[in-house]
Amino acid sequence: MSEKKGRVFSGARPTGRQHLGNYFGAIQNYVGLQKDYDCIYCIVDVHALTTMETTLNIRDNTLEMALDWLAAGMDPEQSIIFAQSHVPQHVELHTYLSMVTPLGKLSELPNFKEKVKMHPKNVNYGLLGYPVLMSADILLYKTNVVPVGVDQQSHLEFARELVRSFNYRYQTDVLVEPQMKLTKFPKILGTDGVSKMSKSLNNHIEMGAPPEETTKTVMKMKTDPQRLRLSDPGDPDVCNVFTLHKIFSDASDVERIDKECRKAEIGCVACKRLLAENINQYFAPFREKRAALADRPDDVWEILNDGAKRARVIADQTMVEVREAIGLAPFKG
């Protein structure tokens, strides 16, 4: 890849088709970073195993996520895009890093406590060691910059601590401390108007859904709870439909809806119908590109395979240096 400002790494668990929250919270940022950085983007399917009780859909979900990423503008010519399980060096580095990881530190990380509450019957070693594997993902590529939201700062600082511990233990400088690129991820509320958009809560709007499905979903969205009748004035400031209008509708429509809602001159049905039209229009080019890619799944798998090959070149070199720093016996295969 061409020399730019530095190397970016980021990954996401394969949850299948992506929704509006995924797009504005991460994917849009991934696309934008390609202009200034050498980017490595990973579908972290091994991470997904920590909370999955069945893997029946993991392969399909990996393909669906890749389709959304590619259709949204993540470019395999500019970036390396691959599946984590295709580069076994991630797991190898994870093992070595685990030797310099204090057990107490892992159990105190906020994300682990949250996951235990969410999956009380599936608290496994992999879940506890999740941050170590995440650190391996980043450090394997000597990443300079990691885009994170505020809620992920503790995990990146953990990765930086592991670099210091490893380098000190083995008297080396082979691992590089990544820098945070704090990104303000907009919080996209779900169709319930209360919780963050999420598949698990079934309050999401898929980027790639057919127009009629998008319209059906939008028409079920919760609006101002105090507006019970068409003649009741509304308050756009507490209505998530209006919040999404600010993203998908032009300024003149937003201004008009704001005024007309407060005067009960526009009903919620009409307001939601316009939002659905604008969402469908916004994602029309994406959906067209996605459909074309979906017709050629072998091409998509080849993109991931090629990405893995390119990732392995970097990973292999890092692991040679890591093994040498540790003092392991050399291997010439």
Secondary structure, DSSP 8 states (H G I E B T S, - for coil): ----S-EEEEEE---SS-BHHHIIIIIHHHHHHTTTSEEEEEE-HHHHTTT-S--TTHHHHHHHHHHHHHHHT--TTTSEEEEGGG-THHHHHHHHHHTT--HHHHHHSHHHHHHHHH-TT---HHHHTHHHHHHHHHHTTT-SEEEE-GGGHHHHHHHHHHHHHHHHHTT---S---EEEE------B-TTSSSB--TTTT---BTTS-HHHHHHHHHT----TT--STTS---GGG-HHHHHHHHHS-HHHHHHHHHHHHTT-S-HHHHHHHHHHHHHHHHHHHHHHHHHHHT-HHHHHHHHHHHHHHHHHHHHHHHHHHHHHHT------
